[in-house]
């Protein structure tokens, strides 16, 4: 019996040793970063080495005196996203980028390459960067954005022996049409670049998921809201110009169609758009006081009702557990109440409608619960997302090189919004802090995604992110996604806006909430507790699976023999 026990122990030790690599090991990868020498107006390849090792969330870009803020913040952003995408807690690792340069370098165009390479490393793969290089700015949720200097970078890459150059999808199409030659590949996001850098293995997003807003049952509060808001719009229609009356009727038909499909959130959003436009026209022609009288609503009363509705929502289940979906819904309600108060006196129509929607989101959060998670993980999530909003602001500001970035809603600086977010978090108002973090990140992301200009990239990016998560993490992201992918064209026609701009704005909200789901999953530890997977070439990964299967078979046979001997 002792012999069999020792044999079993040795086999189990071999199995563990074959499948687990210590998290204490450092991983490194050489990259050829594409750049443009502005003084001489030609492209260049800058050698760099990327290191991934255990740590506490620190990111260093060396030599420090030779790298500007935009490169530093794009590397920091890349590390956060890549590790979250791979299911790891970014705060348990350290990333170092050593740039082999004696002259100052800057710009965010290496962010997509760094994020894609780090994502592969975190999955346990060694991306092929000897013959492949890449350029593309990184968005706040992992999309790859257009950059300047593509002709010069292509020339430099080929002069330095690179057989394949990965570009943002739109630019790859453009240069392929111009006869840029073989070896140019286009990607929409980090996941697409990762697939090109190394062979697909388990743990990556699969093909585009056929997700729709019907995947999650919509709270009935949105149905009630849709009927109420479109009813208000209809009551204003007789006072509108004939063309506007027809538009209200068209939106009413769209609301009814969405309600029939069970897409209550889209129905409520369409009704909101119809009422917002109609109410503004009515108030401009007459007055806001007459608008209140016609609708039977008072702004002050509706803000008070919204405050009461938000206070009624308790996302804590007891025993140290919290409802994640309820918390997310309350965060959306808290943000809308904040906005109603913020724009009061500047845009009273928007203030009134946001007070109404705050009540709807509060009611919707009471009608749903979602998965139970430790309340401390909710607190950790909000802390992470507020810090991520601050990082996103520093990143965007370093890229745009603007002293002030303003939010059109109230014409205040984005820094003022972030300051309110920080104060809410410090005061323990986690729903408002989370709502403001989600808004500020999505606001910045919408500006970046609009630059993609490709609908399939914008929608496909959401799908690939969503495939990393179970349905438990899709609320409220899938509500925004369903509305954006189905009705962005209709709303753009109704408002006279840009369809791509509207799609980017809505999908930015959707992907930001997916990001929070990934953060909740990673910060909670997951199965791996933050440890890196084995560092393997793709062919080695398949070989290891075969070896594990063989070892398991031996263990199984040994256990059977032991059972017979005892």
C-alpha positions as CSV (number, residue, x, y, z in Angstrom):
1,X,0.0,0.0,0.0
2,X,2.9,2.4,0.7
3,X,4.3,1.8,-2.8
4,X,1.0,2.7,-4.4
5,X,0.7,5.8,-2.2
6,X,4.1,7.0,-3.1
7,X,3.4,6.3,-6.8
8,X,0.2,8.2,-6.7
9,X,1.9,11.1,-4.9
10,X,4.6,11.2,-7.6
11,X,2.0,11.2,-10.4
12,X,0.0,14.0,-8.8
13,X,3.2,16.0,-8.3
14,X,4.1,15.5,-12.0
15,X,0.6,16.5,-13.0
16,X,0.8,19.7,-10.9
17,X,4.3,20.5,-12.1
18,X,3.3,20.1,-15.7
19,X,0.3,22.4,-15.5
20,X,1.3,25.2,-13.1
21,X,4.0,27.8,-13.4
22,X,4.9,29.9,-10.4
23,X,3.6,33.5,-10.4
24,X,7.1,34.6,-9.3
25,X,8.5,34.3,-12.7
26,X,9.1,37.3,-14.9
27,X,8.1,37.3,-18.6
28,X,9.6,39.4,-21.2
29,X,9.0,40.1,-24.9
30,X,10.8,42.1,-27.5
31,X,8.8,44.6,-29.6
32,X,9.5,46.7,-32.6
33,X,7.5,49.9,-32.0
34,X,6.7,52.0,-35.1
35,X,7.2,55.7,-35.0
36,X,7.8,58.8,-37.2
37,X,10.8,61.1,-36.9
38,X,9.0,64.4,-37.3
39,X,12.2,66.4,-37.9
40,X,13.3,64.2,-40.8
41,X,9.8,63.1,-41.8
42,X,10.5,59.4,-42.1
43,X,9.4,56.3,-40.2
44,X,11.5,54.3,-37.8
45,X,11.4,51.1,-35.7
46,X,12.3,51.6,-32.0
47,X,13.3,48.4,-30.2
48,X,11.6,47.9,-26.9
49,X,11.3,45.1,-24.3
50,X,8.1,44.5,-22.3
51,X,8.3,42.8,-18.9
52,X,5.4,41.3,-16.9
53,X,6.0,40.2,-13.3
54,X,4.3,40.0,-9.9
55,X,3.8,43.4,-8.3
56,X,1.2,45.8,-7.0
57,X,-0.1,47.5,-10.1
58,X,3.0,49.6,-10.9
59,X,3.9,50.5,-14.5
60,X,7.3,51.9,-15.5
61,X,8.3,53.2,-18.9
62,X,12.0,53.6,-19.2
63,X,14.1,55.6,-19.6
64,X,11.8,58.0,-17.8
65,X,13.4,61.2,-19.0
66,X,13.0,60.2,-22.7
67,X,9.3,59.2,-22.7
68,X,6.4,61.6,-22.6
69,X,3.1,61.4,-20.6
70,X,1.1,60.1,-23.5
71,X,3.3,57.0,-23.9
72,X,3.4,56.4,-20.2
73,X,-0.4,56.6,-19.8
74,X,-1.1,54.5,-22.9
75,X,1.2,51.8,-21.4
76,X,-0.6,52.0,-18.0
77,X,-4.0,51.8,-19.7
78,X,-2.8,48.9,-21.9
79,X,-1.6,47.0,-18.8
80,X,-4.9,47.5,-17.0
81,X,-7.0,46.3,-20.0
82,X,-4.8,43.4,-21.0
83,X,-4.8,41.8,-17.6
84,X,-8.5,42.4,-17.0
85,X,-9.3,40.8,-20.4
86,X,-7.2,37.8,-19.4
87,X,-9.1,37.5,-16.1
88,X,-6.3,38.7,-13.9
89,X,-6.2,41.4,-11.2
90,X,-4.0,44.2,-12.6
91,X,-3.1,45.3,-9.1
92,X,-1.2,42.1,-8.5
93,X,1.3,42.7,-11.3
94,X,4.0,45.1,-12.5
95,X,4.6,46.0,-16.1
96,X,7.8,47.6,-17.4
97,X,8.4,48.9,-20.9
98,X,12.1,49.6,-21.7
99,X,12.4,51.7,-24.8
100,X,15.8,51.5,-26.5
101,X,16.2,55.2,-27.3
102,X,18.5,58.1,-26.6
103,X,16.2,60.7,-27.9
104,X,12.7,61.7,-26.6
105,X,9.8,59.6,-27.8
106,X,6.1,60.2,-27.4
107,X,2.6,59.5,-28.6
108,X,-0.1,56.8,-27.9
109,X,0.3,54.8,-31.1
110,X,2.0,51.9,-29.5
111,X,-0.8,51.3,-27.0
112,X,-2.7,48.8,-29.1
113,X,0.5,46.7,-29.7
114,X,1.5,46.8,-26.0
115,X,-2.0,45.8,-24.9
116,X,-2.3,42.9,-27.4
117,X,1.1,41.6,-26.5
118,X,0.4,41.8,-22.8
119,X,-2.9,40.0,-23.3
120,X,-1.2,37.1,-25.0
121,X,1.5,37.0,-22.2
122,X,-1.2,36.9,-19.5
123,X,-2.9,34.1,-21.3
124,X,0.3,32.1,-21.3
125,X,1.3,32.6,-24.9
126,X,4.4,34.0,-26.6
127,X,3.1,36.3,-29.3
128,X,5.1,36.4,-32.6
129,X,6.8,39.8,-32.7
130,X,9.9,38.9,-34.6
131,X,8.3,39.3,-38.0
132,X,5.2,41.2,-36.9
133,X,4.8,44.8,-35.7
134,X,1.8,47.0,-35.1
135,X,0.6,50.5,-34.7
136,X,-2.7,51.9,-33.4
137,X,-4.0,53.9,-30.5
138,X,-5.8,52.1,-27.7
139,X,-9.3,53.2,-26.6
140,X,-10.5,53.0,-23.0
141,X,-12.2,49.6,-23.5
142,X,-9.6,48.0,-25.9
143,X,-10.6,49.1,-29.4
144,X,-7.7,49.9,-31.8
145,X,-8.0,53.5,-33.2
146,X,-6.5,55.2,-36.2
147,X,-3.1,57.0,-36.0
148,X,-1.1,59.3,-38.1
149,X,2.1,58.6,-40.2
150,X,1.0,55.2,-41.6
151,X,2.9,55.5,-44.9
152,X,6.1,56.3,-43.1
153,X,5.6,53.5,-40.6
154,X,4.8,50.9,-43.3
155,X,8.0,51.8,-45.1
156,X,10.1,51.6,-41.9
157,X,8.6,48.3,-41.0
158,X,9.5,46.7,-44.4
159,X,13.0,48.2,-44.4
160,X,13.5,46.5,-41.0
161,X,12.4,43.1,-42.3
162,X,8.9,42.9,-40.8
163,X,6.7,40.6,-43.0
164,X,3.4,41.6,-41.4
165,X,2.2,45.0,-40.1
166,X,-1.0,45.2,-38.1
167,X,-3.0,48.4,-38.5
168,X,-6.4,49.7,-37.4
169,X,-9.1,48.2,-39.6
170,X,-10.1,51.4,-41.4
171,X,-6.5,52.3,-42.3
172,X,-5.7,48.8,-43.4
173,X,-8.6,48.9,-45.8
174,X,-7.5,52.3,-47.1
175,X,-3.9,51.3,-47.7
176,X,-4.9,47.9,-49.2
177,X,-7.0,49.8,-51.7
178,X,-4.0,51.9,-52.5
179,X,-1.9,48.8,-53.2
180,X,0.1,48.9,-50.0
181,X,1.3,45.4,-50.8
182,X,1.1,42.1,-48.9
183,X,1.5,41.8,-45.2
184,X,-0.9,44.5,-44.1
185,X,-3.6,43.2,-41.7
186,X,-6.4,45.2,-40.1
187,X,-7.9,44.8,-36.7
188,X,-10.7,46.4,-34.7
189,X,-9.5,45.7,-31.2
190,X,-7.0,44.0,-28.9
191,X,-8.7,40.6,-29.4
192,X,-8.3,40.8,-33.2
193,X,-4.6,41.7,-32.8
194,X,-4.0,39.0,-30.3
195,X,-5.4,36.4,-32.7
196,X,-2.9,37.5,-35.3
197,X,0.0,37.6,-32.9
198,X,-0.5,34.0,-31.8
199,X,-2.7,31.0,-32.6
200,X,-6.1,30.8,-30.9
201,X,-6.4,28.8,-27.7
202,X,-8.9,28.5,-24.9
203,X,-9.4,31.6,-22.8
204,X,-9.8,34.1,-25.6
205,X,-13.1,35.5,-26.9
206,X,-14.8,33.3,-29.3
207,X,-16.5,34.3,-32.6
208,X,-19.0,37.1,-32.5
209,X,-21.8,36.2,-30.1
210,X,-25.3,36.7,-31.4
211,X,-26.2,38.7,-28.3
212,X,-29.5,40.6,-28.2
213,X,-31.3,42.7,-25.6
214,X,-33.7,39.7,-25.1
215,X,-30.9,37.7,-23.5
216,X,-31.9,39.4,-20.2
217,X,-35.4,40.0,-19.2
218,X,-36.1,43.7,-19.1
219,X,-37.6,45.2,-15.9
220,X,-41.2,46.1,-16.3
221,X,-40.4,49.7,-15.1
222,X,-39.0,50.4,-18.6
223,X,-42.3,49.3,-20.2
224,X,-44.3,51.6,-17.9
225,X,-41.9,54.4,-18.6
226,X,-42.1,54.0,-22.4
227,X,-45.9,54.2,-22.3
228,X,-45.8,57.3,-20.0
229,X,-43.2,59.2,-22.0
230,X,-44.7,58.5,-25.4
231,X,-48.0,59.6,-24.0
232,X,-46.5,62.9,-22.9
233,X,-45.0,63.3,-26.4
234,X,-48.4,62.7,-28.0
235,X,-50.0,65.3,-25.8
236,X,-47.5,67.9,-27.1
237,X,-47.8,66.9,-30.8
238,X,-50.9,69.1,-31.7
239,X,-48.8,72.2,-30.7
240,X,-45.9,71.2,-32.9
241,X,-45.3,71.9,-36.7
242,X,-46.8,69.3,-39.0
243,X,-43.5,67.6,-39.8
244,X,-42.7,67.2,-36.1
245,X,-46.1,65.6,-35.5
246,X,-45.3,63.0,-38.1
247,X,-42.0,62.3,-36.4
248,X,-43.7,61.8,-33.1
249,X,-46.1,59.3,-34.8
250,X,-43.1,57.5,-36.3
251,X,-41.4,57.2,-32.9
252,X,-44.7,56.0,-31.4
253,X,-44.8,53.2,-33.9
254,X,-41.1,52.3,-33.1
255,X,-42.0,52.3,-29.4
256,X,-44.9,49.9,-30.0
257,X,-42.6,47.6,-32.0
258,X,-40.0,47.5,-29.3
259,X,-42.6,46.8,-26.6
260,X,-44.0,43.9,-28.7
261,X,-40.5,42.4,-28.8
262,X,-40.1,42.7,-25.1
263,X,-37.3,45.2,-25.6
264,X,-38.6,47.6,-22.9
265,X,-35.4,49.5,-22.4
266,X,-35.2,50.5,-26.1
267,X,-38.9,51.4,-26.0
268,X,-38.3,53.7,-23.1
269,X,-35.2,55.3,-24.7
270,X,-37.1,55.9,-28.0
271,X,-39.9,57.5,-26.0
272,X,-37.4,59.7,-24.1
273,X,-35.9,61.0,-27.3
274,X,-39.3,61.8,-28.8
275,X,-40.4,63.6,-25.7
276,X,-37.1,65.5,-25.3
277,X,-37.4,66.9,-28.8
278,X,-41.1,67.7,-28.6
279,X,-40.8,69.3,-25.1
280,X,-37.9,71.5,-26.2
281,X,-39.9,72.7,-29.2
282,X,-43.0,73.3,-27.1
283,X,-41.1,75.2,-24.4
284,X,-39.3,77.4,-27.0
285,X,-42.6,78.3,-28.6
286,X,-44.4,79.0,-25.3
287,X,-42.6,78.5,-22.0
288,X,-41.3,75.9,-19.6
289,X,-44.1,76.8,-17.2
290,X,-46.7,76.0,-19.8
291,X,-44.9,72.8,-20.6
292,X,-45.1,71.7,-17.0
293,X,-48.8,72.6,-17.0
294,X,-49.5,70.7,-20.2
295,X,-47.7,67.6,-18.9
296,X,-49.1,67.9,-15.3
297,X,-45.5,67.8,-13.9
298,X,-43.5,70.1,-11.8
299,X,-39.7,70.0,-12.0
300,X,-39.2,70.5,-8.2
301,X,-41.7,67.8,-7.4
302,X,-40.2,65.3,-9.8
303,X,-36.7,65.8,-8.5
304,X,-38.0,65.2,-4.9
305,X,-39.8,62.0,-6.1
306,X,-36.6,60.9,-7.8
307,X,-34.7,61.4,-4.6
308,X,-37.2,59.4,-2.6
309,X,-37.1,56.6,-5.2
310,X,-33.3,56.4,-5.1
311,X,-33.4,56.3,-1.3
312,X,-35.8,53.4,-1.3
313,X,-33.4,51.1,-3.1
314,X,-31.2,48.9,-0.9
315,X,-28.8,46.7,-2.9
316,X,-27.6,44.9,0.3
317,X,-29.0,41.4,0.8
318,X,-27.5,40.8,4.3
319,X,-24.8,38.6,5.5
320,X,-22.2,40.8,3.8
321,X,-23.7,40.1,0.3
322,X,-25.0,42.5,-2.3
323,X,-27.1,42.3,-5.4
324,X,-24.8,43.3,-8.3
325,X,-27.5,44.1,-10.8
326,X,-29.5,46.1,-8.3
327,X,-26.3,48.1,-7.5
328,X,-25.7,48.8,-11.2
329,X,-29.3,50.0,-11.7
330,X,-29.1,52.2,-8.6
331,X,-25.8,53.6,-10.0
332,X,-27.6,54.6,-13.2
333,X,-30.5,56.1,-11.2
334,X,-28.1,58.0,-9.0
335,X,-26.2,59.5,-12.0
336,X,-29.5,60.6,-13.6
337,X,-30.6,62.3,-10.4
338,X,-27.3,64.0,-10.2
339,X,-27.6,65.2,-13.8
340,X,-31.2,66.4,-13.2
341,X,-29.9,68.6,-10.4
342,X,-26.8,69.7,-12.3
343,X,-28.6,71.0,-15.4
344,X,-31.5,72.6,-13.5
345,X,-31.7,76.2,-14.6
346,X,-29.6,75.6,-17.7
347,X,-31.8,73.0,-19.5
348,X,-35.0,72.5,-17.5
349,X,-36.4,70.1,-20.0
350,X,-33.5,67.8,-19.7
351,X,-33.6,68.2,-15.9
352,X,-37.2,67.2,-15.8
353,X,-36.8,64.2,-18.1
354,X,-33.7,63.0,-16.2
355,X,-35.6,63.2,-12.9
356,X,-38.3,61.0,-14.5
357,X,-35.6,58.5,-15.8
358,X,-33.9,58.4,-12.4
359,X,-37.2,57.2,-10.9
360,X,-37.5,54.6,-13.7
361,X,-34.0,53.2,-13.1
362,X,-34.6,53.1,-9.3
363,X,-37.8,51.1,-9.9
364,X,-36.1,48.9,-12.4
365,X,-33.3,48.1,-9.9
366,X,-35.9,47.0,-7.4
367,X,-37.4,44.6,-10.0
368,X,-34.1,42.8,-10.5
369,X,-31.4,41.5,-8.3
370,X,-28.8,39.6,-10.3
371,X,-25.9,37.6,-8.8
372,X,-25.0,38.0,-5.1
373,X,-21.5,39.1,-4.5
374,X,-19.6,40.1,-1.4
375,X,-20.3,43.8,-0.6
376,X,-16.6,44.3,-0.1
377,X,-16.1,43.4,-3.8
378,X,-18.6,46.0,-4.8
379,X,-16.6,48.6,-2.8
380,X,-13.4,47.3,-4.4
381,X,-15.0,47.6,-7.9
382,X,-16.0,51.2,-7.3
383,X,-12.6,52.0,-6.1
384,X,-11.0,50.5,-9.2
385,X,-13.5,52.2,-11.6
386,X,-13.0,55.6,-10.0
387,X,-9.2,55.2,-10.4
388,X,-9.7,54.0,-13.9
389,X,-11.8,57.1,-14.7
390,X,-9.0,59.3,-13.4
391,X,-6.4,57.3,-15.5
392,X,-8.6,57.7,-18.6
393,X,-8.8,61.4,-18.1
394,X,-5.1,61.8,-17.7
395,X,-4.6,59.6,-20.8
396,X,-7.1,61.5,-23.0
397,X,-5.7,64.9,-21.8
398,X,-2.1,63.8,-22.6
399,X,-3.1,62.7,-26.1
400,X,-5.3,65.8,-26.9
401,X,-2.9,68.2,-25.2
402,X,-5.8,70.4,-24.1
403,X,-5.7,72.4,-20.9
404,X,-9.4,71.8,-20.3
405,X,-11.8,69.1,-21.6
406,X,-15.4,70.2,-21.3
407,X,-18.6,68.2,-21.1
408,X,-21.3,69.6,-23.4
409,X,-24.1,68.7,-21.1
410,X,-23.4,71.4,-18.6
411,X,-20.3,73.0,-20.1
412,X,-18.2,72.2,-17.0
413,X,-14.8,70.7,-17.2
414,X,-14.5,66.9,-17.2
415,X,-12.1,67.4,-14.2
416,X,-15.1,68.9,-12.3
417,X,-17.2,65.8,-13.0
418,X,-14.3,63.6,-11.8
419,X,-13.9,65.7,-8.7
420,X,-17.6,65.1,-7.9
421,X,-17.0,61.4,-8.4
422,X,-14.1,61.4,-6.0
423,X,-16.1,63.2,-3.4
424,X,-19.0,60.8,-3.7
425,X,-16.6,57.8,-3.2
426,X,-14.9,59.5,-0.2
427,X,-18.4,60.1,1.3
428,X,-19.3,56.4,0.9
429,X,-22.0,57.1,-1.8
430,X,-20.9,54.1,-3.9
431,X,-23.8,54.1,-6.3
432,X,-23.2,57.8,-7.3
433,X,-19.5,57.3,-7.5
434,X,-20.0,54.3,-9.7
435,X,-22.6,56.1,-11.9
436,X,-20.2,59.1,-12.4
437,X,-17.3,56.8,-13.1
438,X,-19.3,54.9,-15.7
439,X,-20.4,58.2,-17.3
440,X,-17.0,59.9,-17.4
441,X,-15.3,56.8,-18.9
442,X,-18.1,56.2,-21.4
443,X,-18.1,60.0,-22.3
444,X,-14.4,59.9,-23.1
445,X,-14.7,56.5,-24.9
446,X,-17.5,57.7,-27.1
447,X,-15.2,60.4,-28.5
448,X,-12.5,57.8,-29.2
449,X,-14.9,55.2,-30.7
450,X,-16.4,57.8,-33.1
451,X,-12.9,57.9,-34.7
452,X,-13.2,54.3,-35.7
453,X,-15.9,55.1,-38.3
454,X,-16.7,51.4,-38.9
455,X,-20.0,50.1,-37.6
456,X,-18.8,46.4,-37.6
457,X,-15.8,47.3,-35.5
458,X,-17.9,49.2,-32.9
459,X,-20.6,46.5,-32.5
460,X,-18.1,43.6,-32.9
461,X,-15.9,45.0,-30.1
462,X,-18.9,44.8,-27.7
463,X,-19.6,41.2,-28.8
464,X,-16.0,40.1,-28.2
465,X,-15.9,41.7,-24.8
466,X,-19.2,40.2,-23.8
467,X,-18.0,36.7,-24.7
468,X,-15.5,37.0,-21.9
469,X,-18.3,37.2,-19.4
470,X,-21.3,35.1,-18.4
471,X,-24.8,36.6,-18.6
472,X,-24.6,37.5,-14.9
473,X,-22.3,40.5,-15.9
474,X,-24.2,41.8,-18.9
475,X,-26.8,44.0,-17.1
476,X,-27.1,46.9,-17.8
477,X,-24.6,46.7,-20.7
478,X,-26.8,44.6,-22.9
479,X,-29.7,47.1,-22.6
480,X,-27.5,49.8,-24.1
481,X,-26.1,47.4,-26.7
482,X,-29.5,46.3,-27.9
483,X,-30.7,49.9,-28.2
484,X,-27.6,51.0,-30.0
485,X,-27.4,48.1,-32.5
486,X,-31.1,48.2,-33.4
487,X,-32.2,51.8,-33.2
488,X,-29.2,54.1,-33.6
489,X,-30.1,54.7,-37.2
490,X,-33.7,55.6,-36.5
491,X,-32.7,58.0,-33.6
492,X,-30.0,59.6,-35.8
493,X,-32.6,60.3,-38.5
494,X,-35.1,61.7,-36.0
495,X,-32.6,64.0,-34.3
496,X,-30.5,64.9,-37.4
497,X,-27.3,63.6,-35.8
498,X,-24.6,61.2,-36.9
499,X,-25.5,57.5,-36.8
500,X,-21.8,56.6,-36.1
501,X,-21.6,59.2,-33.4
502,X,-24.7,58.0,-31.7
503,X,-23.7,54.3,-32.1
504,X,-20.3,55.1,-30.6
505,X,-21.9,57.0,-27.7
506,X,-24.3,54.2,-26.8
507,X,-21.8,51.4,-27.3
508,X,-19.3,53.3,-25.2
509,X,-21.7,53.0,-22.3
510,X,-22.3,49.4,-23.1
511,X,-18.6,48.5,-23.2
512,X,-17.8,50.5,-20.0
513,X,-20.3,48.4,-18.1
514,X,-18.7,45.3,-19.6
515,X,-15.4,46.6,-18.3
516,X,-16.8,46.9,-14.8
517,X,-18.0,43.3,-15.0
518,X,-14.5,42.2,-16.0
519,X,-13.1,44.2,-13.1
520,X,-15.5,42.7,-10.6
521,X,-14.6,39.2,-11.9
522,X,-10.8,39.8,-11.8
523,X,-10.7,41.8,-8.5
524,X,-12.7,39.0,-6.8
525,X,-9.8,36.6,-7.5
526,X,-11.5,34.0,-9.7
527,X,-10.2,30.5,-9.9
528,X,-6.6,31.5,-10.4
529,X,-6.3,34.1,-7.6
530,X,-4.3,36.3,-9.9
531,X,-1.7,33.8,-10.9
532,X,-0.4,33.8,-14.5
533,X,-1.0,30.7,-16.6
534,X,1.9,28.7,-18.0
535,X,4.0,30.6,-20.5
536,X,3.7,28.5,-23.7
537,X,4.0,28.6,-27.4
538,X,0.7,27.6,-29.1
539,X,2.0,24.2,-30.1
540,X,3.3,23.6,-26.6
541,X,-0.2,24.4,-25.2
542,X,-1.7,21.6,-27.2
543,X,1.1,19.2,-26.3
544,X,0.5,20.0,-22.6
545,X,-3.2,19.2,-22.9
546,X,-2.2,15.8,-24.3
547,X,0.3,15.3,-21.6
548,X,-2.2,16.2,-18.9
549,X,-4.7,13.8,-20.4
550,X,-2.2,11.0,-20.3
551,X,-1.2,11.7,-16.7
552,X,-4.9,11.8,-15.7
553,X,-5.4,8.4,-17.3
554,X,-2.5,7.0,-15.3
555,X,-3.8,8.5,-12.1
556,X,-7.2,7.0,-12.8
557,X,-5.8,3.6,-13.4
558,X,-3.6,3.8,-10.2
559,X,-6.6,4.8,-8.1
560,X,-8.6,1.8,-9.4
561,X,-5.7,-0.5,-8.5
562,X,-5.5,1.1,-5.0
563,X,-9.2,0.5,-4.6
564,X,-8.8,-3.2,-5.4
565,X,-5.8,-3.5,-2.9
566,X,-7.4,-1.9,0.1
